């Protein structure tokens, strides 16, 4: 599909070039001076965070994190992860609709929860969790940290050091997400020395509580409660023989034999079921995540070829799917299509296989063939974000920009927090000749990456353009209101 330029680690130079593309009235120096920084946390953060404050903090953190870390917005992986988290959250007191997800393009095992309902995970979690239950066990543990307000309780215990604790929480996660494990580890150690106990490192009792609540959620959602213990075994293998290269997840969630044995004992307390929730679709997502985590095609191809001999049909089919994606990436399109034909289609994998066919056609610039597949999928899956976004990308490839805009405007109604949607919408508006749309979409993209000043400047340009084009006063007023909202968001974040 369309290769959208990475907006991770939003540098001043990138910000300047984006503005100069559609906003000639802004100088490069202006853009370079508008840095994206970790929000300063004032004295109000020394008190226990209220729910409203936690939401503001989580929102500010997520915007900063997107700008500085290699986040991944692959529609299939995002949709699957979001659906899994939502299904688990239904068995907690959390509102599934209020949770926010961020996936980090990093092969190490890591997952984290941030106040305000932010759940983060590395692509490495897919690679190390061998089945859906294990994957869900980590997410249910993170949800438990949120339901039990562990971060807020830590703040309450250490009010005097909350500012350095939160600042280092933000910074160390960003360093770790960028693959700088040594720097991230040094930041964690420095914070521990300065604040007695790192805010990211939950207390032993909090970890045990999250294990206990997490396994309850896991079982209530239909998963095998024993999956939590299985994940501990994987963590044990990860921690054995390691010295300075400790995975980030083990820094914030230290493995111990006590936690592992407790997980086994708790699992035995749940009645056995004839069957547990264990979707085959997970194997396809696991393979897809590997494509981002393992850029070395030869190593990935060797791993997938070994899985072709799996006794479980779904795993071997998923391995074929992965090989097809590798071949598509190498532009060996005919080979990719040939291996996709070997996979027996069923209701579980039909969508993902057909999307892979479309990707293969796009790779060979056979956009009309790809569009035929995507139009058929759109008629079958009327509310599928992965399908609709793939259609929008391919319409862009076909230079059918007005149609692309129509699809994206429909998508953005329910995916307002997705930076890639706004980025593609801005590009499409520009090529369709809608300058007002360009500025407004750019504003949302900048805002999602924490660059509020740049976002407000884009809206100023949009308002000027609206006046030149004699837009109705109501439309101008709505845009001015959005500008005020962004300024208020920035002010609230800074007040914390």
Order of alpha helices (4+ residues) and beta strands (2+ residues): alpha-alpha-alpha-beta-alpha-beta-beta-beta-alpha-alpha-alpha-alpha-alpha-alpha-alpha-alpha-alpha-alpha-alpha-alpha-alpha-alpha-alpha-alpha-alpha-alpha-alpha-alpha-alpha
